[in-house]
Amino acid sequence: MIKRNTRQKKLIFSCLEHRTDHPSAGMLYEQVHQIDPGISKGTVYRVLADAANDGMILRLSFPGTDDRFDYVTEGHYHIRCRMCGRVADVSMDYLYGLEYDIHDSCGFTVEGHNMEFYGLCPDCRRKSEEA
């Protein structure tokens, strides 16, 4: 099935491309809806889900929170604030080849890997120190 590149899809991707906070679908809907009040929440959620399934964007899943989305699909890692949920990129080399090492050691066919880093963002750390 050929997927069309609609005006709504272009707007959603444009908004996501310019965000570095790895928004949830709801966060992105709020931004897109301010620009185009006629766009539905279902459209935003569907476009993001389809794009993630097609590998055009990354879907970041963290336990106990809404999925977040990232326009950058090259291998990189993220860190999540355990208090406010803020998500940021981690500046470290991506461990390319790790999948091959795992396959060699246990025979699995590895399709990818996730590594979750979590802690306190600077704002939440400051608030906790003030309390």
C-alpha positions in Angstrom: 0.0 0.0 0.0 1.4 3.4 -1.0 1.3 5.9 1.8 0.6 9.5 0.8 2.7 12.4 2.0 -0.2 14.6 3.1 0.0 18.2 4.4 -0.8 16.9 7.9 2.1 14.4 7.7 4.5 17.1 6.6 3.5 19.3 9.4 3.9 16.5 12.0 7.3 15.6 10.7 8.4 19.2 10.6 7.4 19.8 14.2 9.1 16.6 15.3 12.3 17.3 13.3 12.7 20.6 15.2 12.2 19.2 18.7 15.0 17.8 20.8 12.8 16.9 23.8 11.6 13.6 22.3 7.9 14.4 22.6 5.1 12.0 23.2 2.3 11.8 20.7 0.2 14.0 23.0 2.9 16.6 23.3 3.3 16.7 19.6 -0.4 16.9 19.0 -0.6 20.0 21.2 2.0 21.8 19.1 0.6 20.6 15.7 -3.0 21.5 16.8 -1.9 25.1 17.6 -0.6 25.4 14.0 -3.5 23.6 12.4 -6.6 23.3 14.7 -8.3 21.0 12.1 -5.8 18.2 12.6 -7.2 15.4 14.8 -5.4 13.6 17.6 -6.0 10.3 15.8 -4.2 11.6 12.7 -1.1 12.6 14.8 -1.1 9.3 16.7 -1.6 7.2 13.4 1.1 9.1 11.5 3.6 8.7 14.3 2.8 5.0 14.7 3.1 4.3 11.0 6.4 6.2 10.7 7.9 4.4 13.7 6.7 1.0 12.3 8.3 2.0 8.9 11.6 3.0 10.6 11.3 6.7 9.5 11.4 7.8 13.2 12.2 6.2 16.5 9.7 5.2 19.1 11.2 5.3 22.6 9.4 3.1 25.1 10.1 3.7 28.8 8.3 1.7 31.6 5.4 3.6 33.1 5.3 6.5 30.6 3.9 7.3 27.2 6.0 6.4 24.2 8.3 9.2 23.0 9.4 9.9 19.4 12.7 10.9 17.9 13.3 12.2 14.4 17.0 11.0 14.5 17.1 7.4 13.6 20.8 6.8 13.7 22.0 4.7 16.6 22.2 6.7 19.8 21.1 6.4 23.4 18.7 8.4 25.7 18.4 9.2 29.3 15.1 9.8 31.1 14.5 11.9 34.3 12.8 9.6 36.8 10.9 12.6 38.3 9.6 14.7 35.4 10.0 12.3 32.5 12.3 14.6 30.5 14.2 12.6 27.8 17.5 13.7 26.3 20.2 12.3 24.0 23.3 10.8 25.6 26.6 11.9 24.2 28.4 8.6 23.9 29.4 6.3 21.1 26.7 3.9 20.0 27.8 0.3 20.5 27.7 -0.9 16.9 28.6 -4.5 16.5 27.1 -5.4 19.9 24.4 -7.5 18.2 27.1 -9.7 16.6 28.8 -10.3 19.9 25.5 -11.4 21.4 24.8 -13.7 18.5 28.2 -15.2 18.7 27.9 -15.9 22.5 24.3 -17.3 22.6 23.1 -18.0 19.1 20.2 -15.5 19.1 19.4 -13.6 15.9 19.6 -10.1 17.4 17.5 -7.4 15.7 18.6 -4.5 17.8 19.2 -3.3 21.3 17.9 -0.8 23.9 19.8 0.6 26.8 17.9 2.7 29.3 19.7 5.3 31.3 17.7 7.2 34.0 18.4 9.6 36.7 17.6 13.2 37.6 17.7 16.1 35.1 19.4 19.3 36.3 16.1 21.0 37.2 14.8 18.1 39.3 18.2 17.6 40.9 18.2 21.2 41.9 14.7 21.0 43.3 15.5 17.9 45.3 18.6 19.6 46.8 16.5 22.6 47.8 13.9 20.5 49.6 
